[in-house]
């Protein structure tokens, strides 16, 4: 996968990355943890209005800095 040819922070980008991780021989739990980390990062960025997210974050979610 060439990172320059795939738009960042898109659902398809994350799915491709996770698929590549699994095909490279990583365990499903490793792929799940990495996916959760990206989701938490994206939620934090949305809350800080640093990216153009249309919907506000779900209530009860905290930024990685709060954990």
N, CA, C and O atoms as a Maestro MAE file, in Angstrom:
{
 s_m_m2io_version
 :::
 2.0.0
}

f_m_ct {
 s_m_title
 :::
 protein
 m_atom[268] {
  # First column is atom index #
  i_m_mmod_type
  r_m_x_coord
  r_m_y_coord
  r_m_z_coord
  i_m_residue_number
  s_m_chain_name
  s_m_pdb_residue_name
  s_m_pdb_atom_name
  i_m_atomic_number
  :::
  1 25 0.847 -1.183 0.000 1 A "UNK " " N  " 7
  2 3 0.000 0.000 0.000 1 A "UNK " " CA " 6
  3 2 0.883 1.235 0.000 1 A "UNK " " C  " 6
  4 15 1.770 1.360 0.845 1 A "UNK " " O  " 8
  5 25 0.657 2.141 -0.928 2 A "UNK " " N  " 7
  6 3 1.374 3.400 -0.962 2 A "UNK " " CA " 6
  7 2 0.561 4.432 -0.212 2 A "UNK " " C  " 6
  8 15 -0.577 4.722 -0.580 2 A "UNK " " O  " 8
  9 25 1.136 4.983 0.830 3 A "UNK " " N  " 7
  10 3 0.414 5.937 1.657 3 A "UNK " " CA " 6
  11 2 0.103 7.228 0.912 3 A "UNK " " C  " 6
  12 15 -0.880 7.896 1.234 3 A "UNK " " O  " 8
  13 25 0.898 7.587 -0.055 4 A "UNK " " N  " 7
  14 3 0.658 8.828 -0.779 4 A "UNK " " CA " 6
  15 2 -0.546 8.735 -1.705 4 A "UNK " " C  " 6
  16 15 -1.090 9.767 -2.098 4 A "UNK " " O  " 8
  17 25 -0.978 7.533 -2.064 5 A "UNK " " N  " 7
  18 3 -2.096 7.385 -2.993 5 A "UNK " " CA " 6
  19 2 -3.444 7.231 -2.290 5 A "UNK " " C  " 6
  20 15 -4.477 7.145 -2.953 5 A "UNK " " O  " 8
  21 25 -3.446 7.194 -0.964 6 A "UNK " " N  " 7
  22 3 -4.677 6.983 -0.206 6 A "UNK " " CA " 6
  23 2 -4.928 8.204 0.680 6 A "UNK " " C  " 6
  24 15 -4.030 8.618 1.413 6 A "UNK " " O  " 8
  25 25 -6.138 8.794 0.630 7 A "UNK " " N  " 7
  26 3 -6.418 9.956 1.475 7 A "UNK " " CA " 6
  27 2 -6.333 9.595 2.959 7 A "UNK " " C  " 6
  28 15 -6.739 8.499 3.345 7 A "UNK " " O  " 8
  29 25 -5.817 10.486 3.786 8 A "UNK " " N  " 7
  30 3 -5.681 10.196 5.213 8 A "UNK " " CA " 6
  31 2 -7.026 10.243 5.946 8 A "UNK " " C  " 6
  32 15 -7.940 10.965 5.549 8 A "UNK " " O  " 8
  33 25 -7.123 9.470 7.007 9 A "UNK " " N  " 7
  34 3 -8.282 9.444 7.904 9 A "UNK " " CA " 6
  35 2 -9.618 9.210 7.199 9 A "UNK " " C  " 6
  36 15 -10.622 9.853 7.505 9 A "UNK " " O  " 8
  37 25 -9.606 8.305 6.282 10 A "UNK " " N  " 7
  38 3 -10.842 7.849 5.650 10 A "UNK " " CA " 6
  39 2 -11.102 6.429 6.121 10 A "UNK " " C  " 6
  40 15 -10.166 5.694 6.437 10 A "UNK " " O  " 8
  41 25 -12.344 6.050 6.168 11 A "UNK " " N  " 7
  42 3 -12.698 4.696 6.605 11 A "UNK " " CA " 6
  43 2 -12.013 3.631 5.741 11 A "UNK " " C  " 6
  44 15 -11.519 2.629 6.259 11 A "UNK " " O  " 8
  45 25 -11.988 3.853 4.433 12 A "UNK " " N  " 7
  46 3 -11.352 2.879 3.548 12 A "UNK " " CA " 6
  47 2 -9.848 2.792 3.786 12 A "UNK " " C  " 6
  48 15 -9.257 1.720 3.657 12 A "UNK " " O  " 8
  49 25 -9.230 3.919 4.135 13 A "UNK " " N  " 7
  50 3 -7.805 3.915 4.454 13 A "UNK " " CA " 6
  51 2 -7.539 3.051 5.670 13 A "UNK " " C  " 6
  52 15 -6.614 2.240 5.672 13 A "UNK " " O  " 8
  53 25 -8.344 3.223 6.699 14 A "UNK " " N  " 7
  54 3 -8.181 2.437 7.924 14 A "UNK " " CA " 6
  55 2 -8.435 0.953 7.654 14 A "UNK " " C  " 6
  56 15 -7.697 0.100 8.148 14 A "UNK " " O  " 8
  57 25 -9.468 0.640 6.878 15 A "UNK " " N  " 7
  58 3 -9.759 -0.758 6.558 15 A "UNK " " CA " 6
  59 2 -8.619 -1.399 5.777 15 A "UNK " " C  " 6
  60 15 -8.269 -2.554 6.022 15 A "UNK " " O  " 8
  61 25 -8.041 -0.661 4.842 16 A "UNK " " N  " 7
  62 3 -6.911 -1.181 4.063 16 A "UNK " " CA " 6
  63 2 -5.714 -1.417 4.965 16 A "UNK " " C  " 6
  64 15 -5.040 -2.441 4.854 16 A "UNK " " O  " 8
  65 25 -5.451 -0.487 5.844 17 A "UNK " " N  " 7
  66 3 -4.327 -0.608 6.768 17 A "UNK " " CA " 6
  67 2 -4.500 -1.820 7.682 17 A "UNK " " C  " 6
  68 15 -3.549 -2.572 7.898 17 A "UNK " " O  " 8
  69 25 -5.695 -2.013 8.214 18 A "UNK " " N  " 7
  70 3 -5.959 -3.153 9.097 18 A "UNK " " CA " 6
  71 2 -5.843 -4.459 8.314 18 A "UNK " " C  " 6
  72 15 -5.281 -5.433 8.814 18 A "UNK " " O  " 8
  73 25 -6.369 -4.486 7.096 19 A "UNK " " N  " 7
  74 3 -6.255 -5.682 6.261 19 A "UNK " " CA " 6
  75 2 -4.797 -6.015 5.983 19 A "UNK " " C  " 6
  76 15 -4.392 -7.174 6.075 19 A "UNK " " O  " 8
  77 25 -4.011 -5.005 5.645 20 A "UNK " " N  " 7
  78 3 -2.576 -5.213 5.409 20 A "UNK " " CA " 6
  79 2 -1.872 -5.720 6.664 20 A "UNK " " C  " 6
  80 15 -0.974 -6.557 6.582 20 A "UNK " " O  " 8
  81 25 -2.278 -5.214 7.816 21 A "UNK " " N  " 7
  82 3 -1.698 -5.652 9.085 21 A "UNK " " CA " 6
  83 2 -1.973 -7.134 9.316 21 A "UNK " " C  " 6
  84 15 -1.078 -7.884 9.706 21 A "UNK " " O  " 8
  85 25 -3.210 -7.553 9.076 22 A "UNK " " N  " 7
  86 3 -3.577 -8.957 9.264 22 A "UNK " " CA " 6
  87 2 -2.872 -9.856 8.246 22 A "UNK " " C  " 6
  88 15 -2.418 -10.948 8.586 22 A "UNK " " O  " 8
  89 25 -2.783 -9.395 7.002 23 A "UNK " " N  " 7
  90 3 -2.119 -10.185 5.963 23 A "UNK " " CA " 6
  91 2 -0.614 -10.303 6.211 23 A "UNK " " C  " 6
  92 15 0.029 -11.239 5.734 23 A "UNK " " O  " 8
  93 25 -0.059 -9.351 6.959 24 A "UNK " " N  " 7
  94 3 1.369 -9.387 7.283 24 A "UNK " " CA " 6
  95 2 1.658 -10.365 8.422 24 A "UNK " " C  " 6
  96 15 2.811 -10.560 8.807 24 A "UNK " " O  " 8
  97 25 0.598 -10.977 8.958 25 A "UNK " " N  " 7
  98 3 0.797 -11.989 9.986 25 A "UNK " " CA " 6
  99 2 0.579 -11.509 11.411 25 A "UNK " " C  " 6
  100 15 0.830 -12.258 12.355 25 A "UNK " " O  " 8
  101 25 0.119 -10.281 11.587 26 A "UNK " " N  " 7
  102 3 -0.165 -9.781 12.937 26 A "UNK " " CA " 6
  103 2 -1.444 -10.427 13.459 26 A "UNK " " C  " 6
  104 15 -2.300 -10.846 12.681 26 A "UNK " " O  " 8
  105 25 -1.563 -10.503 14.760 27 A "UNK " " N  " 7
  106 3 -2.739 -11.132 15.349 27 A "UNK " " CA " 6
  107 2 -3.949 -10.197 15.249 27 A "UNK " " C  " 6
  108 15 -3.784 -8.981 15.151 27 A "UNK " " O  " 8
  109 25 -5.160 -10.756 15.275 28 A "UNK " " N  " 7
  110 3 -6.363 -9.928 15.251 28 A "UNK " " CA " 6
  111 2 -6.435 -8.942 16.419 28 A "UNK " " C  " 6
  112 15 -6.954 -7.837 16.267 28 A "UNK " " O  " 8
  113 25 -5.920 -9.335 17.571 29 A "UNK " " N  " 7
  114 3 -5.956 -8.410 18.713 29 A "UNK " " CA " 6
  115 2 -5.036 -7.213 18.480 29 A "UNK " " C  " 6
  116 15 -5.355 -6.105 18.911 29 A "UNK " " O  " 8
  117 25 -3.911 -7.411 17.812 30 A "UNK " " N  " 7
  118 3 -3.027 -6.298 17.476 30 A "UNK " " CA " 6
  119 2 -3.726 -5.342 16.518 30 A "UNK " " C  " 6
  120 15 -3.658 -4.125 16.689 30 A "UNK " " O  " 8
  121 25 -4.393 -5.889 15.516 31 A "UNK " " N  " 7
  122 3 -5.118 -5.055 14.557 31 A "UNK " " CA " 6
  123 2 -6.230 -4.277 15.253 31 A "UNK " " C  " 6
  124 15 -6.447 -3.103 14.953 31 A "UNK " " O  " 8
  125 25 -6.930 -4.917 16.175 32 A "UNK " " N  " 7
  126 3 -8.019 -4.246 16.894 32 A "UNK " " CA " 6
  127 2 -7.497 -3.099 17.750 32 A "UNK " " C  " 6
  128 15 -8.096 -2.023 17.773 32 A "UNK " " O  " 8
  129 25 -6.400 -3.313 18.444 33 A "UNK " " N  " 7
  130 3 -5.811 -2.263 19.291 33 A "UNK " " CA " 6
  131 2 -5.372 -1.077 18.434 33 A "UNK " " C  " 6
  132 15 -5.586 0.076 18.809 33 A "UNK " " O  " 8
  133 25 -4.766 -1.357 17.299 34 A "UNK " " N  " 7
  134 3 -4.331 -0.268 16.416 34 A "UNK " " CA " 6
  135 2 -5.518 0.505 15.862 34 A "UNK " " C  " 6
  136 15 -5.467 1.729 15.743 34 A "UNK " " O  " 8
  137 25 -6.582 -0.206 15.525 35 A "UNK " " N  " 7
  138 3 -7.782 0.455 15.020 35 A "UNK " " CA " 6
  139 2 -8.404 1.330 16.114 35 A "UNK " " C  " 6
  140 15 -8.831 2.451 15.837 35 A "UNK " " O  " 8
  141 25 -8.455 0.841 17.319 36 A "UNK " " N  " 7
  142 3 -8.986 1.642 18.427 36 A "UNK " " CA " 6
  143 2 -8.142 2.891 18.660 36 A "UNK " " C  " 6
  144 15 -8.678 3.963 18.941 36 A "UNK " " O  " 8
  145 25 -6.832 2.754 18.543 37 A "UNK " " N  " 7
  146 3 -5.950 3.909 18.739 37 A "UNK " " CA " 6
  147 2 -6.215 4.987 17.687 37 A "UNK " " C  " 6
  148 15 -6.244 6.175 18.011 37 A "UNK " " O  " 8
  149 25 -6.406 4.586 16.448 38 A "UNK " " N  " 7
  150 3 -6.691 5.554 15.387 38 A "UNK " " CA " 6
  151 2 -8.044 6.215 15.621 38 A "UNK " " C  " 6
  152 15 -8.192 7.420 15.417 38 A "UNK " " O  " 8
  153 25 -9.019 5.443 16.044 39 A "UNK " " N  " 7
  154 3 -10.346 6.019 16.315 39 A "UNK " " CA " 6
  155 2 -10.297 7.028 17.452 39 A "UNK " " C  " 6
  156 15 -10.934 8.078 17.374 39 A "UNK " " O  " 8
  157 25 -9.551 6.722 18.507 40 A "UNK " " N  " 7
  158 3 -9.435 7.669 19.625 40 A "UNK " " CA " 6
  159 2 -8.708 8.936 19.198 40 A "UNK " " C  " 6
  160 15 -9.081 10.041 19.593 40 A "UNK " " O  " 8
  161 25 -7.674 8.769 18.392 41 A "UNK " " N  " 7
  162 3 -6.934 9.918 17.886 41 A "UNK " " CA " 6
  163 2 -7.846 10.795 17.028 41 A "UNK " " C  " 6
  164 15 -7.860 12.016 17.188 41 A "UNK " " O  " 8
  165 25 -8.606 10.183 16.119 42 A "UNK " " N  " 7
  166 3 -9.503 10.938 15.250 42 A "UNK " " CA " 6
  167 2 -10.585 11.647 16.054 42 A "UNK " " C  " 6
  168 15 -10.937 12.785 15.743 42 A "UNK " " O  " 8
  169 25 -11.112 10.998 17.075 43 A "UNK " " N  " 7
  170 3 -12.130 11.632 17.919 43 A "UNK " " CA " 6
  171 2 -11.558 12.840 18.645 43 A "UNK " " C  " 6
  172 15 -12.227 13.865 18.781 43 A "UNK " " O  " 8
  173 25 -10.344 12.720 19.101 44 A "UNK " " N  " 7
  174 3 -9.681 13.827 19.777 44 A "UNK " " CA " 6
  175 2 -9.482 14.995 18.812 44 A "UNK " " C  " 6
  176 15 -9.716 16.151 19.166 44 A "UNK " " O  " 8
  177 25 -9.050 14.684 17.599 45 A "UNK " " N  " 7
  178 3 -8.845 15.733 16.596 45 A "UNK " " CA " 6
  179 2 -10.166 16.408 16.236 45 A "UNK " " C  " 6
  180 15 -10.202 17.620 16.025 45 A "UNK " " O  " 8
  181 25 -11.232 15.651 16.163 46 A "UNK " " N  " 7
  182 3 -12.548 16.237 15.857 46 A "UNK " " CA " 6
  183 2 -12.979 17.193 16.959 46 A "UNK " " C  " 6
  184 15 -13.490 18.280 16.687 46 A "UNK " " O  " 8
  185 25 -12.771 16.782 18.193 47 A "UNK " " N  " 7
  186 3 -13.150 17.622 19.322 47 A "UNK " " CA " 6
  187 2 -12.398 18.939 19.321 47 A "UNK " " C  " 6
  188 15 -12.940 19.974 19.711 47 A "UNK " " O  " 8
  189 25 -11.193 18.899 18.897 48 A "UNK " " N  " 7
  190 3 -10.380 20.114 18.888 48 A "UNK " " CA " 6
  191 2 -10.580 20.928 17.617 48 A "UNK " " C  " 6
  192 15 -9.919 21.946 17.415 48 A "UNK " " O  " 8
  193 25 -11.487 20.480 16.766 49 A "UNK " " N  " 7
  194 3 -11.835 21.173 15.520 49 A "UNK " " CA " 6
  195 2 -10.624 21.371 14.615 49 A "UNK " " C  " 6
  196 15 -10.555 22.342 13.861 49 A "UNK " " O  " 8
  197 25 -9.670 20.443 14.695 50 A "UNK " " N  " 7
  198 3 -8.485 20.542 13.857 50 A "UNK " " CA " 6
  199 2 -8.707 19.940 12.481 50 A "UNK " " C  " 6
  200 15 -7.972 20.243 11.542 50 A "UNK " " O  " 8
  201 25 -9.718 19.088 12.358 51 A "UNK " " N  " 7
  202 3 -10.077 18.524 11.058 51 A "UNK " " CA " 6
  203 2 -11.548 18.808 10.821 51 A "UNK " " C  " 6
  204 15 -12.292 19.074 11.765 51 A "UNK " " O  " 8
  205 25 -11.964 18.756 9.588 52 A "UNK " " N  " 7
  206 3 -13.345 19.085 9.249 52 A "UNK " " CA " 6
  207 2 -14.310 17.942 9.496 52 A "UNK " " C  " 6
  208 15 -14.790 17.328 8.543 52 A "UNK " " O  " 8
  209 25 -14.601 17.645 10.737 53 A "UNK " " N  " 7
  210 3 -15.580 16.607 11.069 53 A "UNK " " CA " 6
  211 2 -16.941 17.267 11.186 53 A "UNK " " C  " 6
  212 15 -17.087 18.270 11.883 53 A "UNK " " O  " 8
  213 25 -17.931 16.717 10.514 54 A "UNK " " N  " 7
  214 3 -19.249 17.318 10.503 54 A "UNK " " CA " 6
  215 2 -20.025 17.142 11.796 54 A "UNK " " C  " 6
  216 15 -20.786 18.029 12.184 54 A "UNK " " O  " 8
  217 25 -19.846 16.013 12.468 55 A "UNK " " N  " 7
  218 3 -20.630 15.737 13.677 55 A "UNK " " CA " 6
  219 2 -19.768 15.911 14.917 55 A "UNK " " C  " 6
  220 15 -18.570 15.628 14.889 55 A "UNK " " O  " 8
  221 25 -20.373 16.378 16.004 56 A "UNK " " N  " 7
  222 3 -19.610 16.479 17.249 56 A "UNK " " CA " 6
  223 2 -19.310 15.088 17.797 56 A "UNK " " C  " 6
  224 15 -20.003 14.131 17.451 56 A "UNK " " O  " 8
  225 25 -18.295 14.959 18.642 57 A "UNK " " N  " 7
  226 3 -17.983 13.641 19.210 57 A "UNK " " CA " 6
  227 2 -19.114 13.147 20.098 57 A "UNK " " C  " 6
  228 15 -19.896 13.939 20.624 57 A "UNK " " O  " 8
  229 25 -19.190 11.854 20.257 58 A "UNK " " N  " 7
  230 3 -20.233 11.266 21.089 58 A "UNK " " CA " 6
  231 2 -19.990 11.616 22.557 58 A "UNK " " C  " 6
  232 15 -18.841 11.700 22.992 58 A "UNK " " O  " 8
  233 25 -21.062 11.821 23.320 59 A "UNK " " N  " 7
  234 3 -20.894 12.135 24.735 59 A "UNK " " CA " 6
  235 2 -20.218 10.991 25.487 59 A "UNK " " C  " 6
  236 15 -20.435 9.820 25.176 59 A "UNK " " O  " 8
  237 25 -19.415 11.332 26.456 60 A "UNK " " N  " 7
  238 3 -18.753 10.337 27.267 60 A "UNK " " CA " 6
  239 2 -17.395 9.930 26.747 60 A "UNK " " C  " 6
  240 15 -16.677 9.197 27.426 60 A "UNK " " O  " 8
  241 25 -17.021 10.381 25.570 61 A "UNK " " N  " 7
  242 3 -15.703 10.047 25.016 61 A "UNK " " CA " 6
  243 2 -14.680 11.036 25.568 61 A "UNK " " C  " 6
  244 15 -14.969 12.220 25.737 61 A "UNK " " O  " 8
  245 25 -13.493 10.532 25.842 62 A "UNK " " N  " 7
  246 3 -12.425 11.385 26.351 62 A "UNK " " CA " 6
  247 2 -11.241 11.355 25.391 62 A "UNK " " C  " 6
  248 15 -11.064 10.401 24.633 62 A "UNK " " O  " 8
  249 25 -10.445 12.400 25.434 63 A "UNK " " N  " 7
  250 3 -9.245 12.427 24.596 63 A "UNK " " CA " 6
  251 2 -8.195 11.519 25.202 63 A "UNK " " C  " 6
  252 15 -8.246 11.237 26.399 63 A "UNK " " O  " 8
  253 25 -7.236 11.050 24.401 64 A "UNK " " N  " 7
  254 3 -6.178 10.201 24.941 64 A "UNK " " CA " 6
  255 2 -5.416 10.872 26.065 64 A "UNK " " C  " 6
  256 15 -4.888 10.186 26.939 64 A "UNK " " O  " 8
  257 25 -5.343 12.208 26.068 65 A "UNK " " N  " 7
  258 3 -4.640 12.928 27.132 65 A "UNK " " CA " 6
  259 2 -5.374 12.807 28.467 65 A "UNK " " C  " 6
  260 15 -4.755 12.909 29.526 65 A "UNK " " O  " 8
  261 25 -6.701 12.588 28.421 66 A "UNK " " N  " 7
  262 3 -7.496 12.486 29.643 66 A "UNK " " CA " 6
  263 2 -7.441 11.102 30.278 66 A "UNK " " C  " 6
  264 15 -7.856 10.921 31.422 66 A "UNK " " O  " 8
  265 25 -6.933 10.137 29.541 67 A "UNK " " N  " 7
  266 3 -6.956 8.755 30.009 67 A "UNK " " CA " 6
  267 2 -5.832 8.503 30.983 67 A "UNK " " C  " 6
  268 15 -5.690 7.389 31.487 67 A "UNK " " O  " 8
  :::
 }
 m_bond[267] {
  # First column is bond index #
  i_m_from
  i_m_to
  i_m_order
  :::
  1 1 2 1
  2 2 3 1
  3 3 4 2
  4 3 5 1
  5 5 6 1
  6 6 7 1
  7 7 8 2
  8 7 9 1
  9 9 10 1
  10 10 11 1
  11 11 12 2
  12 11 13 1
  13 13 14 1
  14 14 15 1
  15 15 16 2
  16 15 17 1
  17 17 18 1
  18 18 19 1
  19 19 20 2
  20 19 21 1
  21 21 22 1
  22 22 23 1
  23 23 24 2
  24 23 25 1
  25 25 26 1
  26 26 27 1
  27 27 28 2
  28 27 29 1
  29 29 30 1
  30 30 31 1
  31 31 32 2
  32 31 33 1
  33 33 34 1
  34 34 35 1
  35 35 36 2
  36 35 37 1
  37 37 38 1
  38 38 39 1
  39 39 40 2
  40 39 41 1
  41 41 42 1
  42 42 43 1
  43 43 44 2
  44 43 45 1
  45 45 46 1
  46 46 47 1
  47 47 48 2
  48 47 49 1
  49 49 50 1
  50 50 51 1
  51 51 52 2
  52 51 53 1
  53 53 54 1
  54 54 55 1
  55 55 56 2
  56 55 57 1
  57 57 58 1
  58 58 59 1
  59 59 60 2
  60 59 61 1
  61 61 62 1
  62 62 63 1
  63 63 64 2
  64 63 65 1
  65 65 66 1
  66 66 67 1
  67 67 68 2
  68 67 69 1
  69 69 70 1
  70 70 71 1
  71 71 72 2
  72 71 73 1
  73 73 74 1
  74 74 75 1
  75 75 76 2
  76 75 77 1
  77 77 78 1
  78 78 79 1
  79 79 80 2
  80 79 81 1
  81 81 82 1
  82 82 83 1
  83 83 84 2
  84 83 85 1
  85 85 86 1
  86 86 87 1
  87 87 88 2
  88 87 89 1
  89 89 90 1
  90 90 91 1
  91 91 92 2
  92 91 93 1
  93 93 94 1
  94 94 95 1
  95 95 96 2
  96 95 97 1
  97 97 98 1
  98 98 99 1
  99 99 100 2
  100 99 101 1
  101 101 102 1
  102 102 103 1
  103 103 104 2
  104 103 105 1
  105 105 106 1
  106 106 107 1
  107 107 108 2
  108 107 109 1
  109 109 110 1
  110 110 111 1
  111 111 112 2
  112 111 113 1
  113 113 114 1
  114 114 115 1
  115 115 116 2
  116 115 117 1
  117 117 118 1
  118 118 119 1
  119 119 120 2
  120 119 121 1
  121 121 122 1
  122 122 123 1
  123 123 124 2
  124 123 125 1
  125 125 126 1
  126 126 127 1
  127 127 128 2
  128 127 129 1
  129 129 130 1
  130 130 131 1
  131 131 132 2
  132 131 133 1
  133 133 134 1
  134 134 135 1
  135 135 136 2
  136 135 137 1
  137 137 138 1
  138 138 139 1
  139 139 140 2
  140 139 141 1
  141 141 142 1
  142 142 143 1
  143 143 144 2
  144 143 145 1
  145 145 146 1
  146 146 147 1
  147 147 148 2
  148 147 149 1
  149 149 150 1
  150 150 151 1
  151 151 152 2
  152 151 153 1
  153 153 154 1
  154 154 155 1
  155 155 156 2
  156 155 157 1
  157 157 158 1
  158 158 159 1
  159 159 160 2
  160 159 161 1
  161 161 162 1
  162 162 163 1
  163 163 164 2
  164 163 165 1
  165 165 166 1
  166 166 167 1
  167 167 168 2
  168 167 169 1
  169 169 170 1
  170 170 171 1
  171 171 172 2
  172 171 173 1
  173 173 174 1
  174 174 175 1
  175 175 176 2
  176 175 177 1
  177 177 178 1
  178 178 179 1
  179 179 180 2
  180 179 181 1
  181 181 182 1
  182 182 183 1
  183 183 184 2
  184 183 185 1
  185 185 186 1
  186 186 187 1
  187 187 188 2
  188 187 189 1
  189 189 190 1
  190 190 191 1
  191 191 192 2
  192 191 193 1
  193 193 194 1
  194 194 195 1
  195 195 196 2
  196 195 197 1
  197 197 198 1
  198 198 199 1
  199 199 200 2
  200 199 201 1
  201 201 202 1
  202 202 203 1
  203 203 204 2
  204 203 205 1
  205 205 206 1
  206 206 207 1
  207 207 208 2
  208 207 209 1
  209 209 210 1
  210 210 211 1
  211 211 212 2
  212 211 213 1
  213 213 214 1
  214 214 215 1
  215 215 216 2
  216 215 217 1
  217 217 218 1
  218 218 219 1
  219 219 220 2
  220 219 221 1
  221 221 222 1
  222 222 223 1
  223 223 224 2
  224 223 225 1
  225 225 226 1
  226 226 227 1
  227 227 228 2
  228 227 229 1
  229 229 230 1
  230 230 231 1
  231 231 232 2
  232 231 233 1
  233 233 234 1
  234 234 235 1
  235 235 236 2
  236 235 237 1
  237 237 238 1
  238 238 239 1
  239 239 240 2
  240 239 241 1
  241 241 242 1
  242 242 243 1
  243 243 244 2
  244 243 245 1
  245 245 246 1
  246 246 247 1
  247 247 248 2
  248 247 249 1
  249 249 250 1
  250 250 251 1
  251 251 252 2
  252 251 253 1
  253 253 254 1
  254 254 255 1
  255 255 256 2
  256 255 257 1
  257 257 258 1
  258 258 259 1
  259 259 260 2
  260 259 261 1
  261 261 262 1
  262 262 263 1
  263 263 264 2
  264 263 265 1
  265 265 266 1
  266 266 267 1
  267 267 268 2
  :::
 }
}
